[in-house]
Amino acid sequence: MTPEIKDAFRAGRIFPLATASKDGEPNVAPMGAVFPRDGETIWIGNQFMKTTLQNVLENPRACLYVWGPGITGCYKIKGDVEVRTEGSDYDTMRNEVKAVKPELHCRSLLVMKVTSVYDCMPGDHAGDRLI
């Protein structure tokens, strides 16, 4: 991901995450604990997921939408997702969630490996692949 895309994450608060079951039933849920870790990895904290978690366990593909107040640009980010419930990455995410909202419990960590990024801004370039 480019520095501009990482800046968009820092400016945003809620990011819709789209998933689908193994049978193709779609689901979109708002995510608040979303953190780009490097140019290819996004961490998503699971505090309340039910359908989303079941979907990524059945079908590990997902799409994040990055747009809203204070965000320059609009991005659709697709990737492969792995669910972690133990290990140092999970512990780090659990501690980051607790630091922001002590009353929340991070049940698992979704590690999204970015496979593609698309432009979502209106205009002739809408839908163009950026990465």
N, C-alpha and C positions, 0 to 999 in steps of 0.2 A: 504494500500500500504506500502511496505517496505521502509526504508530509501534510499536504492539504486534506487528504482523507483522514489522517490521524487527528488533525485539528478539528475536523467536523465532529468526530466522536467526543472530543473534549468540550465542544460547544453544546452538544445535545444532551438531553436528559432521558428521553424514552425512545427506544428503537424497536419498531415492529420486527418480529422474527417469524418468518413463514416456514412451515414444515409440512410434510405430507406423510400419511400412514403408508404401509407397504402396499395397500390397495389404492393409494392415490387420493384419499380423503384429505383435503387441505385444512390447514389450521394456521391462524395468525394470532400472536400474543405479544403484548407490550413487554419489553425488557428494560430494566433500569440499570442493572449491574453488568455493563458491557464495557470491556476494556481491551483496546488493541495492545498486544504485547510486543510485536515486532512487525516487520513488513508483510508477514504471511500468516500471522496468528491473531485470533481474537478470542478472549475469554469471556464467557457468559455465565454469571452466577445463577444457580437454580435455587430460588427461595420458595416458589409456589407452583412450579410446573407440574402438570398432570398430562394433558394431551400432548404438549410439546415434547416432554421427556419420552413418552411412549412412542411418539413418531420418530424421534431421532434414534431410538433403540432399534426400531423396525427398519428405518430408512434414513441413513446417516447423512442426508443432504439437507441443506437449509439455505435460506436467503434472508439477509438483514437489509432493512431499508433505513438509510441515514439521511434525514431531512427534517427541518423544523426551524423554529425561531432561533436566531443567532447562528445558524449554520450556513456557511457559504457553500453553495453547490448542493447537489442531490445525488446520492449514490445507491445503487443496488449491488450488494455484495453477496456472492454465492460461495459456498464452500462445503467441505466434508467435516462432519462433527463426530467427536469422540467424547463419551461421558466418563468422568472420573469421580470416584467417591473416596479416594485415598491417595496418599503420596504428597510430595512436597508442593507440587503445583496446586492441588486441591487445598492444602493447608494454607498456602499463600492467599488464595482467593477467599477462603473462609475468613481469614484475618482481615482482608481488605473490606469485605462486606461488613464485618463487625465494627471496624473502625468508623465506617460511615453511618451505620444504623445498628447500634448495639443490640437492639431487640430482635433483629433478624437472624435466622439460622440458614447458612448456605448448605443445602442438602447435597448438592453435587456441582461439579464444574463441567461446563460444555466447552471443549476446546475446538474452535472452528479454524480449519486450515483453508485459507482463502484460495479459491481456484479461478475466480474472475470477478471483475468490477465493471459496472456499467454506469453511464451517465444517465441521470433521470431528469435533468433540467429540460423544460419545454424548448422546442426549437428543432431545427434540422438535425442536430446532433443527439437528440433524445434516443436512448437505446444503444448508442455507440459503446463498444467495448473499450474501456480505458486500460485495463490490465488483463 
